[in-house]
């Protein structure tokens, strides 16, 4: 087994065995990473290189897909007011990212990235304070972190 195959198998196992809270943290981390990559391609006179514009677009779209996955994973009945607020935030994030992608505005991307990082930190706190073993929590159906 080659290195890439082993790494892929490790990542797949990590996702399949993660608790629901851990999966949500992983989704936040990937969205933050994708937004950061988009921002990194916006430095200098990026418009002179069409491939950089395409890369910005691809990373923003990937982050929007992850945020949409977070929206789909919300349990509106059990989550109550928190789920409603998160849905509103996720909708706002996707709207800001759409505008940022059209305008190629790093400011809007940075804002969303910072807000996502704050939410990620809150989820990390929740996950670390949850004493339920991963085998009891189980992974929710419908979360697709592998892309």
N, C-alpha and C positions, 0 to 999 in steps of 0.2 A: 504494500500500500504506500503510495507516494505521499509526500508532505501535504499537498493540497487536498487529497482525498481524506487524509486523517483529520485535517483541520475542518473540513466540511462535515465529517461524521461527528466530530466533537461539538461543533456549533449546533447541529441538528439535535444531538442528545441533550445539550444544555437547554434548548428551547422546549423539547418534549417533556423534560423532567422538571421544569421550572413551575413554581407556584403562580397563581394568577397575579398576585402583587408583583412578583419578580418579572413576569412577562410585561406588565405595564411599565415598570421601570426600564426594561430593555427597549420598549417602544419609544419612550421619552428619549432615552440615550441616542437611539438611532435617528430620531427626528432632529435632535439638537446637532448631531454630527452632520446630517445632510444639509441643514441650514448653514452651519459653519463652512461647509465645503462651497456652498453657493456664494456666500459672502467672500470667501477667499479668491474666487474668480472675478470679483468685481473691482479689484484694486487696479490703480493706474488707468490707462486708456484701454480698457478691455474690449471696446467696440472694434478695435483694429484687428482683432482676432475672432472671426466668427465662431470658431470652435469653443471659445470661452463663453460666448453668449449661450450657445447650446448646452454647455455644461452647467451653467447657472440654472437654466430652465429645467434640465433633468433633475438636478438636486432639489430644486424647489418643489417640483412635482412629486418626487419621492417623499419629501417631508409632508406634503399635503395628503398623500395616500396614507401615511402613518397616522396622521391626525384624524383622518376619516375612519381608520381602523379603531382608534381610541373612541371615537364617537359611537361606532357600531357596538363596541363592547360595553357601553353604559347600560346599566339595568335601571331604567327610569322608575319602575315601581319600587324596588328595594332601596334605590339610591336617594329618592325623594328630592329635596331642595338641592343637595350637593350635586346630584346627577344633572339636574336642570341647569345649575350654574356652570358645571363643566361643559355641558353641551353648548351653552351660549359662548363660553370661552373658546372652545374648539372651532365653532363656526366663525367667530371673530378672527382667530388665528389664520384659518384658511382664507378668509377674505383679505386679510393684511398681506398674506403671502402671495395671493393672486395679484394684488395691486403692486407689490414689490417686484414681482416677476415681470409684469408689464412695464413698469417704470424703471426697472433695474435699480431699485432703491435699497441700498444696504441698511439704511436706518430702520426701515420697517422690519427687515429680516432680523436685525440685531434685537429689536424690541421683542419680537415673537420668540427668538432664541432665549433671551433672558427670562421671559415669562415661563417658557417651557422648562427651563432649568429650575426655577423656583418650584414649579409643580413636581418636577422629578425629585427634588430634595424632600418635599413633603411625602411623596410616595416611598422614598427610601426609609424615611422615619417610620411610616406605617408598617412597612414590611419588616423592618428590624425589630419592631415592638410586637409583632404578631407571633404568638407562641405555637401556632398550629403547624404541625409537621407537614412538609410538602406532599407526602403521600396521601394525607387526608384532604388537603386543599384541592389537589388536582388541577390540571390545566383546563381553562375554559374552551369550549368549542367556538370557533369563529375568529380567534385571534391569529393572524398570519404574520408573524414577525420575519419569516424567511423571505418574504417578498414574492 
